[in-house]
């Protein structure tokens, strides 16, 4: 039986547009119906495909504006305000990562979020390589793991001056540790929260930015040590996870979609197309909304991950 969803997007930048398009494709495929509203700080002359109406974000919400889902895809610094604004007007939240700009969040807000389905974006979990690692428990006996994400910030956003984007500016929430929070999200998903964590985060390259361009972490769970390297200046993109087991070392390449057992020589090749796993995330989220499964990326978890990413005590 088909369902109907009343949905609103708060903000519609590039990632919000991707989520909007994926939601429409997903629901159309299921033959569900939907009505999508958009809240933005400045009204536009035309509406994006699939959007019913747009409203000024700053206007007060009327009681009749009730939604099944709110997608919070505005700038990170405005997430808390958006959640507070819509908390009484929705049955569920999808919140883009990172969840907040800082970790000093009133406990009452997290309690309110606990009362309804809430999910913080973590699309890298749906990369087929990490899905395989999770499904087959490849980290279960790991002595150590080492993760790296290295890429060149000026090439992140084609036809855009990297010096003008939020990533380049500390006061806009930029910095590689937060931008690449995906690594800590998937590591805590695979290994659980570390018992302790330490980091070095600084500006070291000649990039014309004032945010941190390198973040290096060491951490440990009860049984596993963790090393993480994140940077903005690597000229060849690298995104890998190495798993050190008692009898083998597994190299997982998230860009190439490959898993290689270095000792035994076993190799696997998987499809690593980006939007395919972001579509899987949307399907997973709707299973949470429909109460088929419980959330596995809650606001509380996301705040703990943010603390690690920022180098705070956990």
C-alpha positions in Angstrom: 0.0 0.0 0.0 1.4 3.4 -0.9 2.0 6.1 1.6 1.9 9.9 1.6 4.7 12.1 3.1 4.6 15.8 3.9 8.2 16.9 3.8 10.1 20.1 4.2 13.7 21.1 3.4 15.4 23.8 5.4 18.0 25.2 3.0 18.8 23.9 -0.5 22.4 24.0 -1.4 24.2 21.4 -3.4 23.8 18.6 -0.8 20.2 19.6 -0.1 19.5 19.4 -3.8 21.1 16.0 -4.1 18.9 14.7 -1.2 15.8 16.3 -2.7 16.3 14.6 -6.0 17.1 11.3 -4.4 14.0 11.4 -2.2 11.8 12.1 -5.2 13.4 9.2 -7.2 13.0 6.9 -4.2 9.4 7.7 -3.4 8.4 7.7 -7.1 9.9 4.2 -7.4 7.8 3.1 -4.5 4.8 4.8 -5.9 4.3 6.8 -2.8 2.9 10.3 -2.9 4.5 13.4 -1.3 4.3 17.2 -0.9 7.6 19.0 -0.4 8.0 22.5 1.0 11.1 24.6 1.1 12.3 27.0 3.7 15.0 29.5 2.7 16.4 32.8 3.8 15.6 34.5 0.5 12.7 33.5 -1.8 13.6 32.6 -5.4 11.6 33.4 -8.5 11.1 29.8 -9.4 10.7 26.6 -7.5 12.9 23.5 -7.9 11.3 20.5 -9.6 9.1 18.7 -7.1 8.7 21.5 -4.6 5.1 22.6 -3.7 5.8 25.9 -2.0 8.6 28.0 -0.5 8.5 30.0 2.6 10.9 32.5 4.3 12.7 30.8 7.0 12.5 33.8 9.4 8.7 33.8 9.4 6.9 32.2 12.4 5.5 28.7 11.8 1.7 28.4 11.9 0.2 25.5 13.8 -1.1 23.8 10.7 2.4 23.5 9.2 3.0 19.9 10.3 5.4 17.5 8.5 6.3 13.9 8.5 10.0 14.7 7.8 12.2 17.8 8.0 15.5 17.7 6.1 17.9 20.1 7.8 20.3 21.0 5.0 21.1 24.6 5.8 24.6 25.7 6.9 25.9 23.8 9.9 26.0 26.9 12.1 22.2 27.1 11.7 21.3 23.5 12.4 20.5 24.0 16.1 18.2 26.9 15.3 16.4 25.0 12.6 15.9 22.0 14.9 14.5 24.2 17.6 12.2 25.9 15.1 10.7 22.7 13.7 10.9 20.3 16.7 7.2 20.7 17.3 6.2 20.5 13.6 7.7 17.2 12.5 7.6 13.5 13.2 11.2 12.9 12.1 14.4 14.7 11.3 17.1 14.0 8.7 20.1 16.3 9.6 23.1 16.9 7.4 26.5 16.3 8.9 28.1 17.6 11.0 25.1 17.9 13.3 26.2 21.2 15.0 28.9 23.8 14.8 30.0 23.0 18.3 29.3 20.4 21.0 27.9 22.7 23.7 24.3 21.6 23.1 21.5 21.9 25.7 20.7 18.4 26.9 17.0 19.2 26.7 17.3 19.5 22.9 18.8 16.0 22.6 16.0 14.7 24.9 13.4 16.2 22.5 15.1 14.6 19.5 15.2 11.3 21.3 11.4 11.3 21.3 11.1 11.1 17.5 13.1 9.3 14.8 16.2 11.4 14.1 19.1 10.6 11.8 22.3 12.4 11.0 23.7 11.9 7.5 26.5 9.4 7.2 26.6 8.4 3.5 30.1 6.9 3.6 28.7 4.0 5.7 26.9 2.9 2.6 30.0 2.7 0.5 30.0 -1.0 -0.6 33.5 -1.5 0.7 32.5 -0.4 4.2 29.2 -2.3 3.9 31.3 -5.4 3.3 33.6 -4.7 6.2 30.6 -4.2 8.5 28.6 -7.2 7.2 31.5 -9.7 7.5 32.9 -8.2 10.8 36.4 -7.7 9.4 37.2 -5.3 12.3 36.1 -7.8 15.0 39.6 -9.1 15.7 41.5 -6.1 14.6 44.6 -5.2 16.6 44.8 -1.9 14.9 43.2 0.1 12.1 44.5 3.1 10.1 42.3 5.4 8.1 43.4 8.1 5.6 41.5 10.7 3.6 43.7 12.9 1.6 42.6 15.3 -1.2 43.3 18.7 -2.7 40.8 21.4 -1.5 41.2 23.6 -4.6 39.8 20.7 -6.7 36.8 19.9 -4.4 34.4 22.3 -6.0 34.9 22.9 -9.8 34.5 26.5 -11.0 34.6 27.8 -7.4 37.4 29.7 -5.7 38.4 27.5 -2.9 39.5 30.5 -0.8 35.9 31.7 -0.7 34.2 28.5 0.5 33.4 27.7 4.1 36.1 25.0 4.2 38.8 27.7 3.9 37.6 29.7 6.9 37.7 28.7 10.6 35.0 31.2 11.5 32.6 29.7 9.0 33.1 26.2 10.4 35.8 25.1 8.1 38.6 22.8 8.8 39.6 19.3 7.6 38.7 17.6 10.9 35.1 18.6 10.6 34.8 18.5 6.8 36.0 14.9 6.8 34.0 13.8 9.9 32.9 10.8 7.8 36.0 8.9 8.8 35.2 9.1 12.5 31.6 8.3 11.9 32.3 5.1 10.1 35.1 4.1 12.5 32.8 4.4 15.5 30.2 2.5 13.6 32.6 -0.4 13.0 34.5 -0.3 16.3 32.4 1.6 18.8 33.4 4.8 20.6 37.0 4.9 21.6 37.9 5.0 25.3 40.4 7.9 24.6 41.5 10.0 21.7 44.2 12.6 21.0 44.8 14.8 18.0 46.9 17.4 16.3 45.0 19.9 14.1 46.7 22.8 12.4 47.5 24.7 9.2 50.7 23.4 7.6 50.5 23.7 3.8 50.7 26.8 1.5 47.0 26.8 0.8 45.5 30.3 1.1 43.1 29.4 4.0 42.9 30.1 7.7 41.3 26.8 8.7 43.2 23.6 9.7 44.4 21.7 6.7 45.6 18.6 8.5 44.2 16.6 11.4 46.0 13.6 12.8 44.4 11.4 15.5 45.4 8.5 17.7 42.8 6.7 19.7 42.0 3.3 21.2 39.0 1.1 22.1 39.4 -1.7 24.6 41.0 -4.0 22.0 42.0 -1.9 19.0 44.3 1.1 18.3 43.2 3.7 15.8 45.1 6.1 13.6 43.5 8.7 11.4 45.1 11.1 8.9 43.0 13.8 7.2 44.3 16.6 4.9 43.3 19.2 2.4 46.6 19.2 0.4 47.1 15.7 -1.0 47.4 16.1 -4.8 46.1 12.5 -5.5 42.9 11.6 -3.7 43.3 8.7 -1.2 40.5 7.3 0.9 41.6 4.0 2.5 41.1 1.9 5.6 43.8 -0.6 6.7 42.8 -3.4 9.1 45.6 -5.2 10.9 44.6 -8.7 12.0 46.7 -11.4 13.7 47.1 -13.3 10.4 46.6 -10.8 7.7 46.4 -7.1 6.8 43.4 -5.9 4.8 43.6 -2.7 2.6 40.2 -1.2 1.8 40.1 1.4 -0.9 36.9 3.4 -0.8 37.5 5.3 -4.0 38.5 2.3 -6.1 36.0 0.0 -4.5 38.6 -2.7 -3.7 39.4 -4.9 -0.7 42.9 -6.6 -0.7 44.2 -9.1 1.7 47.9 -8.4 1.6 49.1 -11.7 3.1 46.8 -14.2 1.4 46.5 -12.2 -1.9 42.7 -12.4 -1.9 41.1 -9.5 -3.7 37.5 -8.2 -4.1 36.2 -5.5 -6.5 33.0 -3.6 -5.6 30.9 -0.8 -7.2 31.9 2.5 -5.6 29.7 4.9 -7.5 28.9 7.8 -5.2 25.2 8.4 -5.7 24.4 4.7 -5.5 25.3 4.6 -1.8 23.7 8.0 -1.1 20.4 6.5 -2.5 20.9 3.5 -0.1 21.1 6.0 2.7 17.8 7.5 1.7 16.2 4.1 1.6 17.7 3.3 5.0 16.3 6.6 6.5 12.8 5.9 5.3 13.0 2.5 7.0 13.7 4.4 10.2 10.8 6.8 9.5 8.5 3.9 8.8 9.7 2.3 12.1 11.0 -0.8 10.4 14.3 -0.3 12.1 15.7 1.9 14.8 18.1 4.7 14.0 21.8 3.8 13.9 23.0 7.4 13.5 21.3 9.4 16.2 21.9 13.0 17.2 23.5 11.8 20.4 25.9 9.6 18.5 26.7 12.4 16.1 27.5 14.8 19.0 30.0 12.2 20.4 31.6 11.9 16.9 31.8 15.7 16.7 33.7 15.8 20.0 36.3 13.3 18.7 36.6 15.3 15.4 37.2 18.5 17.3 39.8 16.9 19.6 37.6 17.3 22.7 37.4 15.0 25.7 34.9 12.2 25.1 
